[in-house]
Structure formats: C-alpha cells, structure tokens
C-alpha cells in the first residue's frame, strides 16, 4: 500500500490537514498472480485495491484538494491508464458553511516484488527472499543489431 501511504502523506502536508482529520484504508483488495522473473528478483503478483481517504471537517478549497490528488496521480501513478484503473471518485457532505467531509476513492495497483536475501523472511523456490522493488538494469547501448528495419528491402 505504498501509493496509499504516499498520497495520504502528501495530502496531509500539501492541504495542511491534521492526522486527526484523515483516515486512509485499503478496501476490496485482491492479489493477482503474475510470476515474472525480473532478473535480480521476482514479481509474484500485483495487489489491486480501492484506496479510501476520508477527510473530516475540510475547510479549504475543494478544487485545490481535487487538483492536489490529480497532480499526485499524474506524477506518481503514470501507468493508471495502461493497467485500466478506474478514475477517482469523490463524495462530499457539507457540515456547515465552512467545512465538509470528503471521501476520496482511488483504485491502485502495486507490484508484489522480492529479491534474494539469505536472511529474508520469505521462503520461495528453496531460497530466502525479502520484500523489495526489483532493480532493473537499463541498457545504455545496443550492440550486434545489424539488419534492416521492418519493411526495408
């Protein structure tokens, strides 16, 4: 639930909220097996869940709050469209002329990855592992790619 934690922390700071005003929960979570070998580790699956963020007695600009959420998603959850996640939903209940209770529902998907570690707590395929994002090697150059582009004669 890294994304839920990060978004909640961001909103606490950026929207000037107190911890007492905010409740964040992951609801209707499901694990989807993928079993991908990533070289330096494995992704056994993804965790897909509905993040619910409830803000009580919010007295700021509702447009600003929504723009904060949308900007965070744009910068930190770039694969949303690619994996087909639903758009965020918002419900607001006015308390008085100055405050509202705001409920944000955001669908997230996060990889469940692990790397080998002799001291790790997870036993898988006869080895010990620990939870971590698998480092990805990025190619800096291509060699031995002689040939013609698709469609060339």
C-alpha positions as CSV (number, residue, x, y, z in Angstrom):
1,X,0.0,0.0,0.0
2,X,2.9,2.3,-0.8
3,X,0.8,4.5,-3.0
4,X,-2.0,5.0,-0.5
5,X,0.6,5.8,2.2
6,X,2.5,8.3,-0.1
7,X,-0.7,10.0,-1.3
8,X,-2.0,10.4,2.3
9,X,1.3,11.8,3.5
10,X,1.3,14.2,0.5
11,X,-2.3,15.4,1.2
12,X,-1.5,15.9,4.9
13,X,1.3,18.3,4.1
14,X,0.0,19.9,0.9
15,X,-3.6,20.5,2.0
16,X,-2.5,21.5,5.6
17,X,-4.5,18.7,7.2
18,X,-4.0,17.1,10.6
19,X,-3.7,13.4,11.2
20,X,-6.9,13.5,13.2
21,X,-8.8,14.8,10.1
22,X,-7.7,11.9,7.8
23,X,-8.5,8.2,7.7
24,X,-6.9,6.1,4.9
25,X,-7.8,2.4,4.3
26,X,-7.3,-0.2,1.6
27,X,-10.6,-1.9,0.7
28,X,-11.6,-4.8,-1.6
29,X,-8.0,-5.8,-2.2
30,X,-7.1,-8.7,-4.4
31,X,-3.8,-10.3,-5.3
32,X,-3.3,-11.2,-9.0
33,X,-0.6,-13.8,-9.7
34,X,2.0,-12.8,-12.4
35,X,5.0,-14.9,-11.7
36,X,7.5,-12.8,-13.6
37,X,11.3,-13.3,-13.3
38,X,12.8,-9.8,-13.4
39,X,16.4,-10.9,-13.4
40,X,17.5,-9.6,-10.0
41,X,14.3,-10.7,-8.3
42,X,10.7,-11.8,-9.0
43,X,7.3,-10.3,-9.2
44,X,4.9,-12.9,-7.8
45,X,1.8,-10.8,-8.4
46,X,0.2,-7.4,-8.1
47,X,-2.0,-6.1,-5.3
48,X,-5.1,-4.2,-6.7
49,X,-7.2,-2.4,-4.1
50,X,-9.5,0.5,-3.6
51,X,-7.9,3.3,-1.5
52,X,-10.4,5.2,0.6
53,X,-9.2,8.5,2.0
54,X,-11.7,10.3,4.3
55,X,-11.1,13.9,5.2
56,X,-13.2,15.2,8.0
57,X,-14.1,18.9,8.6
58,X,-12.2,20.0,5.5
59,X,-12.2,23.8,5.3
60,X,-10.1,24.5,2.3
61,X,-10.8,24.8,-1.4
62,X,-12.4,21.7,-2.8
63,X,-11.0,22.4,-6.2
64,X,-7.5,22.7,-4.7
65,X,-7.9,19.4,-2.9
66,X,-9.0,17.6,-6.1
67,X,-6.2,19.2,-8.1
68,X,-3.7,18.0,-5.5
69,X,-5.0,14.4,-5.8
70,X,-5.0,14.6,-9.6
71,X,-1.5,16.1,-9.8
72,X,-0.1,13.5,-7.4
73,X,-1.6,10.7,-9.5
74,X,-0.2,12.3,-12.7
75,X,3.3,12.4,-11.2
76,X,3.4,9.2,-9.2
77,X,1.0,6.7,-10.8
78,X,1.7,7.1,-14.5
79,X,0.6,3.5,-15.5
80,X,-3.1,4.1,-14.4
81,X,-4.5,4.2,-18.0
82,X,-2.2,1.4,-19.2
83,X,-3.5,-1.1,-16.5
84,X,-7.1,0.1,-16.8
85,X,-7.6,1.6,-13.3
86,X,-10.9,3.5,-12.6
87,X,-10.9,7.2,-12.3
88,X,-11.0,8.6,-8.8
89,X,-14.4,9.1,-7.2
90,X,-15.4,11.9,-4.7
91,X,-18.2,12.2,-2.3
92,X,-18.7,15.3,-0.1
93,X,-21.1,16.1,2.7
94,X,-21.4,19.7,3.8
95,X,-21.2,20.1,7.5
96,X,-21.9,23.9,7.6
97,X,-21.0,27.0,5.6
98,X,-17.3,26.4,6.3
99,X,-16.5,22.7,6.4
100,X,-17.2,19.4,4.5
101,X,-16.4,15.8,5.0
102,X,-14.8,14.5,1.8
103,X,-14.4,10.9,0.7
104,X,-11.9,10.0,-2.0
105,X,-12.0,6.5,-3.6
106,X,-9.0,5.7,-5.8
107,X,-8.2,2.4,-7.4
108,X,-4.5,1.4,-7.1
109,X,-2.4,-1.5,-8.4
110,X,1.1,-2.2,-7.0
111,X,3.6,-4.9,-7.8
112,X,4.4,-7.6,-5.2
113,X,8.2,-8.0,-5.7
114,X,11.0,-9.6,-3.8
115,X,14.8,-10.0,-4.1
116,X,17.0,-12.8,-2.8
117,X,18.2,-12.4,0.7
118,X,19.7,-15.2,2.9
119,X,18.3,-13.5,6.0
120,X,14.9,-12.8,4.3
121,X,11.6,-13.9,5.9
122,X,10.1,-15.4,2.8
123,X,10.9,-18.9,1.6
124,X,10.2,-19.4,-2.1
125,X,11.6,-22.0,-4.5
126,X,14.0,-23.2,-1.9
127,X,15.6,-19.8,-1.3
128,X,15.1,-16.9,1.2
129,X,13.7,-13.6,-0.1
130,X,12.8,-10.2,1.3
131,X,10.2,-7.6,0.0
132,X,11.9,-5.0,-2.2
133,X,11.4,-3.4,-5.5
134,X,13.5,-5.4,-8.0
135,X,16.3,-3.3,-9.5
136,X,16.1,-3.1,-13.3
137,X,19.2,-2.9,-15.5
138,X,18.8,-0.3,-18.2
139,X,20.6,-0.8,-21.5
140,X,22.8,2.1,-22.3
141,X,23.7,0.9,-25.8
142,X,22.8,-1.8,-28.3
143,X,25.4,-3.9,-30.0
144,X,25.1,-6.6,-32.7
145,X,21.9,-5.2,-34.1
146,X,22.9,-5.3,-37.7
147,X,20.0,-5.7,-40.1
148,X,17.2,-3.9,-41.8
149,X,14.3,-2.2,-40.2
150,X,10.9,-3.9,-40.7
151,X,9.7,-3.3,-44.2
152,X,13.1,-2.3,-45.7
153,X,14.4,-4.1,-48.8
